[in-house]
Amino acid sequence: MTDLAQFIPLSIVSSLVGLPEHGRQRMLEWAAASFDLLGVGNKRAAGAAQVIGEMIAYVQNECRPDTVRPEGWAAQIWQAVEQGKITPAEAGTLHIDIVAPALDTTIFATGHLLYQLASNPGEWNKLKDDPRLIPAAIDEAVRLDSPIRAFGRVVEGDQTIDGAAIPSGSRVLMMYASANRDERRWEDPERYWIERPGLSGHLGFGQGRHTCAGMHLAKLEMRSLLKSLLKRARHIEVGTPNFQMNNVLRGFTSLPTRLIPA
């Protein structure tokens, strides 16, 4: 998880965001705390609130037009303020959005991808024979092991779903991980199958107005990693993963991995 899954998102996202150097070391901690705070109101969420407060203070005090890297995302947000497209308050919110959510989800998805390819050598061999299947391999890993278990949403209008009436204004829990393994939608849903029909319909990256804004960057990072591995590794072996505790996310803190050279 450290040598492969974390390396690309940390190096790329921190550079793209263009934060002052001393803030980059906290990005992983801030990302995990952000999702802890979005979950159930338990002790983990209460502890995350303090960490989020530190992140907000950092953004407010350190993420200034004269301190961010020119041409980085943070600098572009300040340019939008100068052009009158957004307010300074909106700039602060956007800075938080590009600091916190862009890391853990991609890191966990990469870990799940490596785990599934190692656990299903037949699918790995399909990739080696036809690298054009790389996008499908990524989507299938996200479907099967959704990094985000669920999110709360507010119903905008009266709805009836499977005979249950849901009044407008109700708060509901959208369980992406459950939907992505629904046997009514997916044939053999517990199987990792990169040639699965209808794979584009999974909910691991959200849907509609809630589609993940960083989805294409995440996929690009994982595609780059897979292309390199396919050239260099004959196959992948993994041990037993350790899971990270988080109120919203599902992913590994460690995944013992051995790459057999091509």
C-alpha positions in Angstrom: 0.0 0.0 0.0 2.9 2.3 0.7 5.2 1.4 -2.2 2.6 1.1 -4.9 -0.9 2.3 -4.0 0.1 5.5 -2.1 3.0 6.5 -4.2 1.3 7.8 -7.4 -1.7 9.6 -5.8 0.5 11.3 -3.2 3.1 12.4 -5.6 0.7 13.4 -8.4 -2.1 15.0 -6.4 0.1 17.0 -4.1 1.9 18.4 -7.1 -1.3 19.1 -9.0 -2.9 20.8 -6.0 0.2 22.9 -5.5 0.0 23.3 -1.7 2.9 24.9 0.3 5.4 22.1 0.8 4.9 21.7 4.6 1.2 21.0 4.2 1.6 17.9 1.9 2.8 15.7 4.8 -0.6 15.9 6.4 -2.7 15.1 3.3 -3.3 11.4 4.0 -4.3 12.2 7.6 -6.7 14.9 6.5 -8.2 12.7 3.9 -8.9 9.8 6.3 -10.4 12.3 8.9 -12.7 13.8 6.3 -14.4 10.5 5.6 -14.5 9.6 9.3 -16.4 12.8 9.9 -18.9 12.0 7.1 -19.9 8.7 8.7 -21.7 7.8 11.9 -21.3 10.2 14.9 -19.0 7.9 17.0 -15.8 8.5 18.8 -13.8 8.2 15.6 -15.9 11.0 14.1 -15.4 13.2 17.2 -11.6 12.7 16.9 -11.7 13.5 13.3 -13.3 16.8 13.9 -10.2 18.2 15.6 -8.0 17.0 12.6 -10.4 18.6 10.2 -10.2 21.8 12.2 -6.4 21.8 11.7 -6.9 21.2 7.9 -9.3 24.2 7.7 -6.9 26.4 9.6 -4.1 25.4 7.3 -6.2 26.2 4.2 -7.3 29.5 5.6 -3.9 30.6 6.8 -1.4 29.0 4.5 -3.2 28.4 1.2 -2.8 32.0 -0.1 -2.2 33.3 -3.6 1.4 34.1 -2.7 2.2 30.7 -1.2 0.6 28.1 -3.6 2.5 26.8 -6.6 1.8 28.8 -9.8 -0.5 26.9 -12.2 -1.5 24.4 -9.6 -5.2 23.7 -8.8 -5.0 26.0 -5.7 -3.6 28.8 -7.8 -6.3 28.4 -10.4 -9.0 28.7 -7.7 -7.5 32.0 -6.6 -7.5 33.1 -10.3 -11.2 32.3 -10.4 -11.7 34.7 -7.4 -9.8 37.4 -9.2 -12.0 37.0 -12.2 -15.1 37.2 -10.1 -16.3 33.7 -10.9 -16.4 32.6 -7.2 -16.2 34.3 -3.8 -13.3 34.0 -1.4 -15.5 31.9 0.9 -16.2 29.5 -2.0 -12.5 29.4 -2.8 -11.8 28.1 0.8 -14.4 25.3 0.3 -12.9 24.3 -3.0 -9.4 24.2 -1.5 -10.7 21.7 1.1 -12.3 19.7 -1.6 -9.1 19.2 -3.5 -7.0 18.6 -0.4 -9.1 15.9 1.3 -11.1 13.5 -1.0 -8.5 12.9 -3.8 -6.3 10.5 -2.0 -7.8 7.7 0.1 -10.4 6.6 -2.4 -7.8 6.1 -5.2 -5.3 4.5 -2.8 -7.9 2.0 -1.6 -9.2 1.3 -5.1 -5.6 0.6 -6.2 -5.1 -1.8 -3.3 -8.3 -3.7 -4.1 -7.3 -3.8 -7.8 -3.9 -5.4 -7.0 -5.5 -7.8 -4.5 -8.1 -9.0 -7.1 -5.6 -9.4 -9.9 -3.3 -11.4 -7.7 -6.2 -13.6 -6.3 -7.5 -14.2 -9.8 -4.5 -15.1 -12.0 -6.7 -16.0 -14.9 -7.9 -12.4 -15.1 -4.3 -11.2 -14.8 -3.4 -13.4 -17.7 -6.2 -11.9 -19.7 -4.8 -8.5 -19.1 -1.3 -9.6 -20.2 -2.8 -11.0 -23.4 -5.0 -7.9 -24.0 -4.0 -4.7 -22.2 -7.1 -3.0 -23.8 -9.0 -4.6 -20.9 -7.2 -2.4 -18.3 -10.1 0.1 -18.0 -12.5 -2.8 -17.4 -10.2 -4.4 -14.8 -10.2 -1.1 -12.9 -14.0 -0.7 -13.0 -14.6 -4.3 -11.9 -12.3 -3.8 -8.9 -14.2 -0.7 -7.9 -17.5 -2.5 -8.4 -16.6 -5.5 -6.3 -14.7 -3.6 -3.6 -16.2 -0.2 -3.5 -13.8 2.1 -1.6 -16.8 4.2 -0.4 -19.4 2.0 1.3 -22.3 4.4 1.4 -23.2 8.1 1.6 -26.3 9.9 2.9 -28.5 11.8 0.5 -31.7 13.9 0.8 -34.7 13.0 -1.3 -35.8 16.0 -3.4 -39.3 14.7 -4.3 -41.7 12.0 -3.1 -40.5 8.6 -4.2 -41.8 5.0 -4.2 -39.0 2.4 -4.4 -39.9 -1.3 -4.4 -43.3 -0.5 -2.8 -41.8 1.7 0.0 -42.9 5.3 0.1 -40.1 7.8 0.7 -41.4 11.4 1.3 -39.6 14.4 0.0 -37.0 15.7 2.4 -36.2 12.2 3.8 -32.6 11.4 4.4 -31.6 8.0 2.9 -28.4 5.9 2.9 -27.2 5.1 -0.6 -25.3 1.8 -0.1 -23.0 1.6 -3.2 -21.2 -1.5 -2.0 -24.5 -3.4 -1.7 -25.9 -2.2 -5.0 -22.7 -3.3 -6.7 -23.1 -6.8 -5.5 -26.9 -7.0 -6.1 -27.6 -10.4 -7.6 -30.6 -9.0 -9.4 -28.3 -6.7 -11.4 -25.1 -8.7 -11.6 -24.4 -12.2 -12.7 -22.3 -14.1 -10.2 -21.7 -10.7 -8.3 -19.0 -12.0 -5.9 -16.7 -12.9 -8.8 -14.0 -10.7 -10.2 -14.6 -10.8 -13.9 -13.0 -8.1 -16.1 -15.1 -9.1 -19.2 -18.4 -8.7 -17.2 -21.3 -7.4 -19.3 -22.8 -4.0 -18.4 -19.8 -3.1 -16.2 -20.3 0.6 -16.9 -23.4 0.6 -14.8 -21.7 0.1 -11.4 -22.1 2.8 -8.7 -18.6 2.8 -7.3 -17.9 6.3 -8.8 -21.4 7.6 -8.0 -24.0 8.6 -10.6 -25.6 11.7 -12.0 -24.8 15.0 -10.2 -22.9 13.0 -7.6 -20.5 11.4 -10.1 -17.0 11.5 -8.7 -15.3 14.7 -9.9 -11.9 13.0 -9.6 -12.9 9.7 -11.3 -10.9 10.3 -14.5 -7.7 11.2 -12.6 -8.1 8.1 -10.4 -8.5 5.9 -13.4 -5.5 7.5 -15.1 -3.3 6.8 -12.1 -4.4 3.2 -11.9 -4.0 2.7 -15.7 -0.5 4.0 -15.5 0.4 1.6 -12.7 -1.1 -1.4 -14.5 0.6 -0.6 -17.8 3.9 -0.6 -16.0 3.2 -3.7 -14.0 2.1 -5.6 -17.1 5.5 -4.9 -18.7 7.5 -5.9 -15.7 5.7 -8.6 -13.8 4.9 -12.1 -14.9 2.3 -12.4 -12.0 1.5 -10.9 -8.6 1.3 -12.7 -5.3 -0.4 -11.2 -2.2 -0.7 -12.1 1.4 -3.5 -11.3 3.9 -4.4 -7.6 3.9 -5.0 -5.5 7.0 -8.0 -3.2 6.9 -8.0 0.4 7.9 -10.7 1.5 10.3 -12.8 4.3 8.8 -16.5 5.3 9.1 -17.1 5.5 5.4 -14.2 4.0 3.5 -13.2 0.4 3.0 -9.5 -0.3 2.2 -6.2 -1.8 3.3 -3.6 -0.3 5.5 -1.2 -3.0 4.3 -1.2 -5.6 1.6 1.9 -7.9 1.5 2.7 -8.1 -2.2 5.4 -9.9 -4.2 5.9 -9.2 -7.9 7.4 -12.0 -10.0 9.6 -10.4 -12.7 8.7 -11.0 -16.3 
